[in-house]
Amino acid sequence: MKYRGPDDEGYFFHDNAALGMRRLSIIDVKGGHQPIYNETGTKCIIANGEIYNFKQLKQDLLLNKHRFTTNSDTEVILHLYEEYSVECLDKLNGMFAFAVYDREDGSLFIARDRLGVKPLYYYFFNGDFVFASELKAILEFPLVEKKIELEALNEYFTFECVPAPRTIYRNIQKLHQGHFLIYKDGQVRIEQYWNASFKEKVKYSDEECVLRLKDLIDDSVKLRLISDVPLGVFLSGGLDSSLITAFMARHAAHKIKTFNISFEDKSFDESGYATMASQCLGTEHYEQRLTAEKMLQILPKVIGFLDEPFADASIIPTYLLSKFTREKVTVALSGDGGDELFAGYPTYQAHRIAGAIPRFSYPLLNFIANRLPVSDDNISFDFKLKRILSGNSYPLPARHQIWLGSFTPEEKKELFLNDIYKQLKVGSDFDIVNYYQNRCDAENSLDRILYQDLQLYLQDNMLVKVDRASMVSSLEVRTPYLDYRIVEFAASLPSRLKLHLLTTKYILKRLARGVLPEKIVSRPKKGFGIPVAKWLKCELREVMHDLLSGERIKREGFFNVSYINRLIEEHLSNKKDNRKLLWTLLVFEMWFNKHELNG
């Protein structure tokens, strides 16, 4: 995985253990070579990510007589583990996946950050244990069989990704966010060390909440400017990224470099807002346009670095954005997390609207929705109405996931061949949703959905997209909103400060007024999508017919050919907008063929 760390490599061997790493040098560029050892050489560490409060932690460790040989944040983790064992995780503020090996007892301690910004996969079977930042490294282990896990396949078509702890392959797992794992004597123990709590609510006034949040974001951004290499920021022109840019401008010693992707299709294009924010904040702004032709050029590259099928189409512009950002800087800040913390998605509004619609009116609304003209625009009215109605018969948590995801349970019953469908666990479509709901201590429905999004949509979709697209470009992306202090504070806020009637991100908008232009503060949510519906009818049409051909689908033995043909015909004839279903299928087929798997 040289692209994840093009600057350095290191290895460690001892008895039956071997560690290896690649390094993207950000802190202590010359001296931070890994693995790093403790004073006696009995423990060593390899790590991915950044610890933003490492300087403060280092001072405390020096007072406790620890000796350092580098100026890196990774060495701080090692000495912190010596001092506090697994409780060291409570003191770290950062994004990380790391492993500490102890020569004396042969134990391996690995951990993932609180929100799961950095990935961690592992294989544990017949006593063998292998771990890595990406699946492709584990697949090099000769005893791993590249067999598809059918329940994971089922989840992919529900969620557009494979949620933790599963991966698409049997016997390979993801370590959950906020968890650690200890491997010793052929046994694995996994424990959770952090979980967002929504139970205790703040007693501040609304204005005090705004000021407290302002201080937290300011400090989070300031911490994330620690770097020995150039930094920039992703600026879409939306509220979240514009606020991060504004706070960054307060602390940056030089003019900030900002980066944005534009589209020819105006319903997807945000570049005008990005330019407005750049001019307001005085940044050095760079923009690149994603055309259908460019999308076709980079699509094979994107599928190539995805080790699992992943159907969020915004990974394509995210990759292009990361690639051209890396031409100017090595680290970029982003606004990711703002929507999940402060109820920024239209789905949160939709729950309130759906709750106000009488049940008896659904047949009439379905009748109307099915007769609306199909539009290829971004989040068009007909698309929104049909998505809302698609989940109306489900409990709220499952309904929320249906709105965000792809195939409903009814659609999957048509999609899979009978032999495959019979092997799936009946009624398991939302088991992972129910698992998280059972672990949530929130009392109101909005907070319960926000918790669900932190655990599912953020961990397994948003952060996967940004990590893979950026790291394949050797770019580190930092997410100030996901400082655990901000996450805990957001969870403690009353719901009305997040979703106020139908106003999303209410507290962030109050904070932003006077800092950003009103047009940015009050603009509707657009999202970072691409014109999939339109491209499937034009530029991607030939690719779609090839990859979803009856001959290919029959040979693989998963799906119902007649159902897929119907989806294609409906979409191309404008009878239905099947963009999400067809794109999810298309990505799976591209991934399946790229990795030369057998059905």
C-alpha positions in Angstrom: 0.0 0.0 0.0 2.8 2.4 -1.0 0.3 5.1 -1.9 -0.9 5.3 1.7 2.7 6.0 2.8 5.0 7.0 -0.1 7.8 8.5 2.1 9.1 5.6 4.3 8.7 2.0 5.2 9.6 -0.2 8.2 9.5 -3.8 9.4 9.7 -5.8 12.7 10.1 -9.5 13.1 10.1 -11.5 16.3 9.3 -15.3 16.7 6.0 -15.8 15.0 5.1 -12.1 14.7 5.8 -9.7 11.8 4.8 -6.0 11.5 5.2 -3.8 8.4 4.2 -0.2 7.6 4.3 2.5 5.0 4.5 6.2 6.1 3.1 9.4 4.8 5.4 11.8 6.7 3.5 14.6 8.3 5.0 15.1 11.9 8.7 14.8 12.4 9.3 14.1 8.8 13.0 13.1 9.2 12.9 11.4 12.6 9.6 9.6 12.8 10.6 6.3 11.2 8.6 3.3 12.3 8.5 0.9 14.0 9.3 2.9 17.2 10.6 1.1 20.3 10.3 1.9 24.0 13.4 2.5 26.1 14.1 -1.2 26.8 13.2 -2.5 23.3 10.5 -4.8 24.7 7.6 -3.0 23.0 7.2 -1.5 19.5 4.5 0.4 17.7 3.3 1.1 14.1 0.6 3.6 13.6 -1.5 5.3 10.9 -3.1 8.8 11.5 -2.4 11.8 13.7 -2.6 12.5 17.5 -3.4 16.2 17.7 -2.7 16.7 21.4 0.6 14.7 21.4 2.7 17.7 22.5 0.7 18.1 25.8 0.8 14.4 26.4 4.5 14.3 25.8 5.1 16.9 28.5 3.2 14.8 31.0 5.2 11.7 30.1 8.5 13.5 30.4 7.5 14.4 34.0 7.1 10.6 34.5 10.7 10.0 33.4 9.9 8.6 29.9 12.7 9.1 27.4 12.0 10.0 23.8 14.1 9.4 20.7 11.9 11.2 18.2 9.6 14.2 17.9 6.7 12.1 16.5 3.2 11.7 17.8 3.5 7.9 17.3 6.2 7.6 20.0 3.9 9.4 22.4 1.2 6.6 21.9 3.8 4.0 22.8 4.9 5.6 26.1 1.3 6.4 26.9 0.5 2.7 26.6 3.4 1.8 28.8 2.1 4.2 31.4 -1.6 3.6 31.3 -2.2 0.3 29.3 -5.5 0.3 27.4 -6.7 3.4 29.3 -4.2 5.4 27.1 -7.0 5.5 24.5 -9.0 7.9 26.8 -6.3 10.5 26.5 -5.8 10.5 22.8 -7.4 13.2 20.6 -6.9 12.2 17.0 -7.6 9.9 14.2 -5.7 6.6 14.4 -5.3 2.9 13.9 -2.2 1.5 15.7 -0.6 -1.7 16.9 1.7 -2.3 19.9 3.6 -5.6 20.1 5.0 -6.8 23.4 8.0 -9.1 23.0 7.8 -10.3 26.5 4.4 -11.8 26.5 3.8 -12.1 22.8 0.6 -9.9 22.9 -0.6 -7.6 20.2 -2.7 -4.5 21.1 -4.5 -2.8 18.2 -7.0 0.1 18.4 -9.1 2.3 16.3 -10.1 5.9 17.0 -13.4 6.9 18.5 -15.2 7.8 15.3 -13.5 5.3 13.0 -11.8 7.9 10.8 -8.9 5.5 10.1 -9.6 2.0 9.0 -8.6 -1.3 10.6 -9.3 -4.8 9.1 -8.3 -8.1 10.5 -8.4 -11.8 9.7 -8.6 -14.4 12.5 -9.0 -18.0 11.6 -7.5 -21.2 12.9 -5.2 -19.3 15.2 -3.7 -17.0 12.5 -4.2 -13.3 12.9 -3.5 -10.7 10.2 -4.4 -7.0 10.3 -4.0 -4.0 8.0 -5.4 -0.6 6.9 -7.0 -2.1 3.8 -8.3 -5.5 2.7 -5.9 -5.8 -0.1 -3.0 -6.4 2.3 -4.8 -9.2 4.1 -5.7 -10.8 0.8 -2.0 -11.4 0.2 -1.9 -13.8 3.2 -1.8 -17.2 1.4 -4.4 -18.9 3.7 -7.1 -16.3 3.1 -9.8 -17.5 0.7 -11.5 -14.9 -1.4 -15.0 -16.2 -0.8 -17.9 -13.7 -0.7 -19.9 -13.6 2.5 -23.5 -13.7 1.4 -24.9 -11.8 4.4 -22.4 -9.1 3.6 -23.6 -9.1 0.0 -27.1 -8.7 1.2 -26.1 -5.8 3.4 -24.3 -4.1 0.5 -27.5 -3.9 -1.5 -29.3 -2.4 1.5 -26.6 0.1 2.7 -24.6 0.7 -0.5 -21.6 -0.5 1.5 -20.7 -3.4 3.9 -21.2 -2.2 7.5 -18.8 -3.1 10.3 -18.0 -5.6 11.6 -18.4 -7.6 8.3 -16.4 -7.3 5.1 -17.4 -8.7 1.8 -15.1 -11.7 2.4 -15.6 -14.6 4.9 -13.4 -14.6 8.0 -12.2 -11.0 7.5 -13.7 -8.3 9.8 -13.5 -4.6 10.4 -12.7 -3.4 13.9 -15.5 -1.1 15.1 -14.9 2.5 15.8 -14.1 3.2 19.4 -12.9 -0.4 20.0 -9.6 -2.1 20.8 -8.5 -5.7 20.2 -5.9 -7.8 22.0 -4.4 -10.9 20.4 -2.6 -13.3 22.7 -1.9 -17.0 22.8 -4.1 -17.6 19.7 -7.1 -15.8 21.3 -8.8 -12.5 20.4 -10.5 -10.2 22.9 -12.4 -7.1 21.6 -13.7 -4.3 23.8 -15.4 -1.0 23.3 -13.6 2.0 25.0 -15.8 4.9 23.8 -19.4 5.4 22.8 -21.3 8.6 22.1 -23.9 9.3 24.9 -27.0 11.4 24.2 -28.5 11.0 27.7 -27.1 13.9 29.7 -28.2 17.2 28.2 -26.4 20.6 28.8 -28.0 23.2 31.1 -26.7 26.2 29.2 -28.8 28.9 27.5 -29.0 28.7 23.7 -26.5 31.6 23.4 -24.1 29.9 25.8 -24.3 26.7 23.7 -23.4 28.7 20.5 -20.4 30.3 22.3 -19.3 26.9 23.7 -19.5 25.3 20.3 -17.6 28.2 18.7 -14.8 27.7 21.2 -14.7 23.9 20.6 -14.6 24.2 16.8 -11.9 26.9 17.0 -9.7 24.8 19.2 -10.3 21.7 17.1 -9.3 23.5 13.9 -6.2 25.0 15.6 -5.1 21.6 16.8 -5.5 20.2 13.3 -3.1 22.8 11.8 -0.1 21.0 13.5 2.0 19.9 10.6 5.5 19.9 9.1 4.1 19.9 5.6 1.7 22.3 3.6 -2.0 22.3 4.5 -5.2 23.3 2.6 -9.0 22.8 3.0 -11.8 21.3 0.9 -14.3 24.2 0.3 -17.6 23.2 -1.3 -19.3 26.4 -0.4 -21.6 24.6 2.0 -22.0 25.7 5.6 -19.8 23.0 7.1 -16.7 23.5 5.0 -17.0 27.3 4.9 -17.1 27.5 8.7 -14.0 25.3 8.9 -12.2 27.6 6.4 -13.3 30.6 8.4 -11.8 29.2 11.6 -8.7 28.1 9.8 -8.2 31.6 8.5 -8.0 32.9 12.1 -4.9 30.7 12.8 -3.1 30.2 9.5 0.1 32.1 9.1 -0.3 32.2 5.3 -3.1 32.6 2.8 -5.2 29.4 2.9 -5.4 27.2 -0.2 -8.9 26.0 -0.9 -10.1 23.3 -3.3 -13.4 22.5 -5.0 -14.9 20.4 -7.7 -17.4 21.8 -10.2 -20.0 20.1 -12.5 -21.5 21.0 -15.9 -24.9 20.1 -14.6 -26.1 23.1 -12.6 -28.3 21.1 -10.3 -25.1 19.4 -9.0 -22.7 22.3 -9.2 -21.8 24.2 -6.0 -18.8 26.1 -7.4 -20.6 29.5 -7.3 -21.0 29.2 -3.5 -17.4 28.0 -3.1 -16.1 31.1 -5.0 -18.3 33.3 -2.8 -16.9 31.8 0.3 -13.4 32.0 -1.0 -13.8 35.7 -1.8 -15.4 36.4 1.6 -12.6 34.6 3.5 -9.7 35.7 1.2 -8.4 32.3 0.2 -6.3 31.1 -2.7 -8.9 29.1 -4.5 -8.5 26.2 -6.9 -11.2 24.5 -8.9 -11.4 21.5 -11.2 -14.4 20.4 -13.3 -15.6 16.8 -13.4 -17.1 16.0 -16.8 -18.7 12.8 -17.9 -15.6 12.1 -20.0 -13.3 12.5 -17.0 -15.5 10.3 -14.9 -15.2 7.5 -17.4 -11.4 7.9 -17.4 -11.1 7.7 -13.6 -13.8 5.2 -12.9 -11.6 2.1 -13.4 -9.0 3.7 -11.1 -11.7 4.2 -8.4 -13.0 0.6 -8.6 -9.3 -0.5 -8.5 -8.6 1.0 -5.1 -12.0 -0.2 -3.6 -11.4 -3.5 -1.9 -15.1 -3.9 -1.3 -18.1 -2.8 -3.4 -19.0 0.7 -2.4 -21.9 2.5 -4.2 -21.7 6.1 -3.0 -21.1 7.7 -6.3 -19.6 10.8 -4.7 -16.4 8.9 -4.2 -15.6 9.8 -7.8 -15.5 13.6 -7.3 -13.9 13.0 -3.9 -11.0 11.2 -5.6 -10.6 13.9 -8.2 -10.7 16.6 -5.5 -8.1 14.7 -3.5 -5.9 14.1 -6.5 -5.6 17.7 -7.6 -5.5 19.0 -4.0 -2.4 16.8 -3.5 -0.6 18.8 -6.2 -0.5 21.7 -3.9 -0.6 20.4 -0.3 -0.1 17.2 1.7 -2.8 17.7 4.3 -6.4 19.0 3.8 -9.1 19.8 6.3 -12.7 19.0 5.5 -16.2 19.7 6.8 -17.2 16.0 7.2 -19.3 15.2 10.2 -21.3 18.4 10.4 -24.4 16.8 8.9 -24.3 13.8 11.2 -23.7 15.8 14.4 -26.1 18.6 13.8 -28.9 17.0 11.6 -28.0 18.4 8.3 -29.4 15.9 5.9 -32.9 16.3 4.2 -33.8 12.9 5.6 -34.1 14.4 9.1 -36.6 16.9 7.8 -38.4 14.1 5.9 -39.0 12.2 9.1 -40.8 15.1 10.5 -42.8 15.6 7.4 -43.6 11.9 7.1 -44.7 11.9 10.8 -47.3 14.6 10.0 -48.8 12.8 6.9 -51.9 10.7 7.8 -51.6 7.1 6.9 -54.8 7.1 4.9 -53.2 9.6 2.4 -50.3 7.3 1.4 -52.2 5.5 -1.5 -53.1 8.9 -3.0 -49.5 10.1 -2.6 -48.2 7.0 -4.3 -50.7 7.5 -7.1 -49.4 11.0 -7.6 -45.7 10.1 -7.2 -45.9 7.4 -9.9 -47.4 10.0 -12.4 -44.8 12.7 -11.8 -42.4 13.2 -14.7 -39.0 11.6 -14.0 -36.2 14.1 -13.5 -32.5 13.5 -13.7 -31.7 16.5 -11.5 -30.0 16.3 -8.2 -32.5 15.5 -5.4 -35.4 16.4 -7.6 -39.0 16.6 -6.2 -40.1 13.3 -7.7 -37.0 11.6 -6.5 -37.5 12.9 -2.9 -41.2 12.1 -2.8 -40.7 8.5 -4.0 -37.9 7.9 -1.6 -40.0 9.1 1.3 -42.9 6.9 0.3 -40.6 3.8 -0.2 -39.9 3.6 3.5 -43.3 4.6 4.9 -44.3 1.1 6.1 -41.1 0.5 8.2 -40.2 1.6 11.7 -38.3 4.9 11.8 -34.8 3.5 12.1 -35.2 1.1 9.2 -37.1 3.8 7.2 -34.1 6.1 7.7 -31.8 3.5 6.3 -34.0 2.8 3.3 -34.0 6.5 2.4 -30.2 6.6 2.6 -29.6 3.2 1.0 -30.4 1.4 -2.2 -32.6 -1.7 -2.4 -35.5 -2.3 -0.1 -36.1 -5.8 1.3 -38.9 -6.3 -1.3 -36.7 -5.2 -4.1 -33.9 -7.6 -3.0 -36.3 -10.5 -3.0 -36.7 -9.8 -6.7 -33.0 -9.1 -7.2 -31.5 -12.3 -5.9 -32.0 -15.7 -7.4 -34.2 -18.0 -5.3 -31.2 -20.3 -4.4 -29.2 -17.3 -3.1 -32.2 -15.7 -1.3 -32.9 -18.9 0.6 -29.4 -18.8 2.0 -29.9 -15.3 3.5 -31.1 -14.9 7.0 -34.8 -14.0 6.6 -35.6 -10.6 8.1 -32.0 -9.8 8.8 -31.9 -6.7 6.5 -31.8 -4.2 9.5 -30.1 -6.3 12.2 -27.2 -3.9 12.3 -29.6 -1.0 12.6 -31.4 -2.7 15.5 -28.0 -3.5 17.1 -27.0 0.2 17.2 -30.5 1.3 18.4 -30.2 -1.1 21.3 -26.8 0.5 22.3 -28.1 4.0 22.1 -29.1 5.9 25.3 -31.0 8.7 23.5 -34.6 9.3 24.5 -35.9 11.2 21.5 -36.2 9.9 17.9 -34.0 12.5 16.3 -31.0 11.8 18.6 -31.5 8.0 18.0 -31.3 8.6 14.3 -28.2 10.8 14.7 -26.5 8.1 16.8 -27.4 5.6 14.1 -25.8 7.8 11.4 -22.6 8.2 13.5 -22.3 4.4 13.8 -23.4 3.4 10.2 -23.5 6.2 7.6 -20.5 8.1 8.9 -18.3 5.1 9.8 -19.0 2.8 6.9 -19.8 5.3 4.1 -18.6 8.9 4.6 -15.3 8.1 6.3 -14.5 5.2 4.0 -15.1 7.3 1.0 -12.8 10.1 2.2 -10.1 7.8 3.5 -9.8 5.7 0.3 -10.1 8.6 -2.1 -7.6 10.7 -0.3 -5.0 8.1 0.7 -4.8 6.6 -2.8 -3.6 10.2 -3.7 -1.2 10.2 -0.7 -3.3 13.1 0.9 -4.1 13.2 4.6 -7.6 14.6 5.3 -8.4 15.9 8.8 -12.0 16.3 10.1 -12.3 19.0 12.8 -16.0 18.4 13.5 -15.1 14.8 14.5 -13.0 15.9 17.5 -14.5 13.7 20.2 -15.1 16.8 22.4 -17.4 18.3 19.6 -19.1 15.0 19.1 -19.9 14.7 22.8 -21.0 18.3 23.1 -23.3 17.9 20.0 -24.8 14.7 21.6 -25.5 16.7 24.8 -27.4 19.5 23.0 -31.2 19.5 23.0 -32.7 18.4 19.7 -34.2 21.8 18.9 -30.7 23.2 18.5 -30.0 20.7 15.8 -33.3 20.5 14.0 -35.5 23.5 14.7 -38.9 22.8 13.2 -37.6 22.1 9.6 -34.4 24.2 9.9 -31.4 21.8 9.8 -28.1 22.6 11.6 -29.8 25.3 13.6 -27.0 26.0 16.0 -24.3 26.0 13.3 -26.3 28.5 11.3 -26.6 30.7 14.4 -22.9 30.5 14.9 -22.1 31.2 11.2 -24.2 34.4 10.9 -21.9 37.4 10.9 -19.0 35.1 9.9 -20.2 33.9 6.5 -22.5 35.5 3.8 -26.2 34.8 4.5 -26.5 33.2 1.1 -24.2 30.4 2.3 -25.7 30.2 5.8 -29.3 29.7 4.5 -28.7 27.9 1.3 -30.4 24.5 0.8 -28.5 21.3 1.2 -27.1 20.0 -2.1 -24.7 17.2 -1.3 -21.7 16.0 -3.2 -23.4 13.9 -5.9 -22.8 13.3 -9.6 -25.4 13.1 -12.4 -25.7 9.3 -12.3 -29.3 9.3 -13.6 -28.3 11.2 -16.7 -25.0 9.5 -17.3 -26.6 6.0 -17.2 -28.7 7.1 -20.2 -25.8 8.5 -22.1 -22.1 8.2 -21.3 -22.5 5.1 -19.1 -25.2 3.4 -21.2 -22.8 1.1 -23.1 -20.9 0.2 -19.9 -24.2 -0.6 -18.1 -25.4 -2.9 -20.9 -22.0 -4.7 -21.0 -21.7 -5.2 -17.2 -25.3 -6.0 -16.6 -25.7 -8.3 -19.7 -27.8 -11.4 -19.2 -24.9 -13.7 -20.1 -22.7 -12.2 -17.5 -25.3 -12.1 -14.8 -26.3 -15.7 -15.4 -22.7 -16.9 -15.3 -22.1 -15.2 -11.9 -25.2 -16.8 -10.4 -26.4 -14.2 -7.9 -29.1 -12.1 -9.6 -32.3 -12.4 -11.5 -31.7 -11.3 -15.1 -35.3 -10.4 -15.9 -35.5 -8.1 -12.9 -32.3 -6.3 -13.9 -33.5 -5.9 -17.5 -36.7 -4.4 -16.2 -34.7 -1.9 -14.1 -32.7 -0.9 -17.1 -35.7 -0.6 -19.4 -37.7 1.5 -16.9 -34.7 3.9 -16.4 -33.9 4.4 -20.1 -37.5 5.0 -21.0 -38.0 7.5 -18.2 -40.7 5.4 -16.6 -38.8 5.3 -13.3 -35.7 6.8 -11.8 -33.7 3.7 -11.0 -30.3 5.5 -10.6 -29.6 4.2 -7.1 -30.4 0.6 -7.9 -28.6 0.5 -11.2 -25.5 2.3 -9.9 -25.3 -0.1 -6.9 -25.5 -3.1 -9.3 -23.0 -1.5 -11.7 -20.4 -0.9 -9.0 -20.8 -4.4 -7.7 -20.2 -5.9 -11.2 -17.2 -3.6 -11.8 -15.7 -4.6 -8.4 -16.5 -8.3 -9.0 -14.8 -8.4 -12.3 -11.9 -6.3 -11.3 -11.1 -8.8 -8.5 -11.7 -11.8 -10.7 -14.0 -13.6 -8.3 -16.2 -16.5 -8.9 -19.9 -16.7 -8.0 
